[in-house]
């Protein structure tokens, strides 16, 4: 299969799924080794970035997704006319930040950092698929450990959690 056909198939697969597709899945479907496929996808990403288009390909934890360009949001918003903003409260953003930087982390550790209970914020973040249960801590009660999701990465424009901006010392 020539490179133009491979690029066309990648575009098609990313379009029809709508969700991130792993490099491994794409490799299996296309019967192309992952290193070669990664180079082709990077070329495709550059193609989208170098031309005036309304969509782009983003990478999220080794998976790829087709999405609209953020600078065209106002037009998407006009077309879809959102009924209400369902953003996050200051408390939820604070809780999400703590989880993002300290993951995996327990609810009691989050409460300790915030100085208040975080039950409602954690519930809201779970409902919005921004965080997930990533395991249980060893010890009494085996408390739940929380971490961020791929949805969090996608919404904040990150490839992986290591792209979070560094924390500054406030001492």
C-alpha positions in Angstrom: 0.0 0.0 0.0 1.5 3.4 -0.9 1.8 6.2 1.6 -1.1 8.3 0.2 -3.4 5.3 0.6 -2.2 4.7 4.2 -2.8 8.4 5.1 -6.3 8.2 3.6 -7.1 5.1 5.6 -5.8 6.7 8.8 -8.0 9.8 8.2 -11.0 7.5 7.5 -10.5 5.4 10.6 -10.0 8.5 12.9 -13.1 10.1 11.4 -15.4 7.2 11.7 -14.4 6.3 15.3 -14.5 9.8 16.7 -12.5 8.6 19.7 -8.7 8.2 20.1 -7.3 5.1 18.3 -4.1 3.6 19.5 -1.1 3.3 17.3 -1.2 -0.5 18.0 -4.8 -0.7 16.7 -3.9 1.3 13.6 -0.9 -0.9 13.0 -2.9 -4.0 13.1 -5.6 -2.7 10.8 -3.2 -1.3 8.3 -0.6 -4.1 8.6 2.2 -1.6 8.9 4.8 -1.7 11.7 4.3 0.9 14.5 7.6 2.9 13.9 6.8 3.4 10.2 3.1 4.2 11.0 4.2 6.8 13.6 6.3 8.5 11.0 3.4 8.6 8.6 1.0 9.9 11.2 3.5 12.6 12.1 3.7 13.6 8.4 -0.1 13.7 8.4 -0.2 15.9 11.5 2.3 18.2 9.8 0.2 18.3 6.6 -2.8 19.4 8.7 -0.8 22.0 10.6 0.8 23.4 7.4 -2.5 24.0 5.5 -5.6 26.0 6.3 -8.0 23.3 7.5 -10.7 23.1 10.1 -9.5 19.9 11.6 -6.3 18.4 13.0 -4.9 15.2 14.4 -3.9 15.2 18.1 -2.0 12.6 20.1 -3.2 11.5 23.5 -1.2 8.9 25.3 0.0 7.1 22.2 -3.4 7.2 20.6 -4.6 9.6 17.8 -7.8 11.5 17.3 -9.3 13.8 14.6 -10.7 17.0 16.1 -11.6 20.5 15.2 -9.1 23.3 15.5 -9.6 25.4 18.7 -9.4 28.7 16.9 -12.6 27.8 15.1 -14.6 27.2 18.3 -16.8 30.3 17.9 -18.2 28.9 14.6 -18.8 25.4 16.1 -20.5 27.1 19.1 -22.8 29.1 16.8 -23.8 26.0 14.9 -24.4 23.8 18.0 -25.8 26.5 20.2 -24.9 25.0 23.6 -27.8 25.3 26.0 -25.7 26.1 29.0 -22.1 26.2 30.0 -21.3 23.2 32.1 -17.9 24.2 33.1 -16.2 23.3 36.4 -16.5 25.3 39.6 -13.4 26.8 41.2 -13.5 24.0 43.8 -13.7 21.3 41.1 -10.8 22.9 39.2 -8.8 23.0 42.4 -9.5 19.3 43.1 -8.7 18.4 39.5 -5.4 20.3 39.7 -4.4 18.4 42.9 -5.3 15.1 41.3 -3.4 15.9 38.1 -0.2 16.9 39.9 -0.3 14.3 42.8 -1.8 11.3 41.1 -2.4 8.6 42.2 -3.9 10.2 45.2 -6.6 9.4 47.8 -9.7 11.5 48.7 -8.3 12.0 52.2 -5.0 13.4 50.7 -7.0 15.7 48.4 -9.1 16.9 51.4 -5.9 17.5 53.4 -4.4 19.7 50.6 -7.6 21.6 50.1 -8.5 21.9 53.8 -12.2 21.0 53.0 -14.1 17.9 52.0 -14.0 17.1 48.3 -16.7 14.5 47.9 -19.0 16.5 45.6 -16.1 17.7 43.4 -14.8 14.2 43.0 -18.2 12.9 42.1 -18.6 15.8 39.5 -15.2 15.1 38.0 -15.9 11.3 37.8 -19.3 12.1 36.0 -17.4 14.4 33.5 -14.8 11.6 32.9 -12.0 14.0 34.0 -10.8 11.6 36.6 -11.1 7.8 37.3 -10.3 5.3 40.0 -6.8 4.0 39.2 -6.5 1.5 42.1 -6.5 1.0 45.8 -3.9 2.0 48.3 -2.4 -0.7 50.5 -3.3 -0.3 54.2 -6.3 0.0 56.4 -9.6 0.5 54.5 -7.8 0.3 51.1 -8.8 3.8 50.0 -9.5 4.5 46.4 -6.7 6.1 44.4 -7.7 8.7 41.7 -5.9 9.8 38.6 -6.7 11.8 35.4 -8.2 10.4 32.2 -7.6 10.7 28.5 -10.6 13.1 28.4 -8.7 15.4 30.8 -5.6 15.3 28.5 -7.7 15.9 25.4 -9.6 18.9 26.9 -6.4 20.5 28.2 -4.5 19.8 25.0 -1.9 17.5 26.5 -0.3 14.5 24.9 0.4 13.0 28.3 0.6 14.1 32.0 4.3 15.0 31.8 3.3 18.0 29.7 1.6 19.7 32.7 3.3 23.0 33.4 5.8 22.8 36.4 4.5 23.9 39.8 6.2 27.0 41.2 7.4 27.0 44.8 5.2 29.3 47.0 7.3 29.1 50.1 
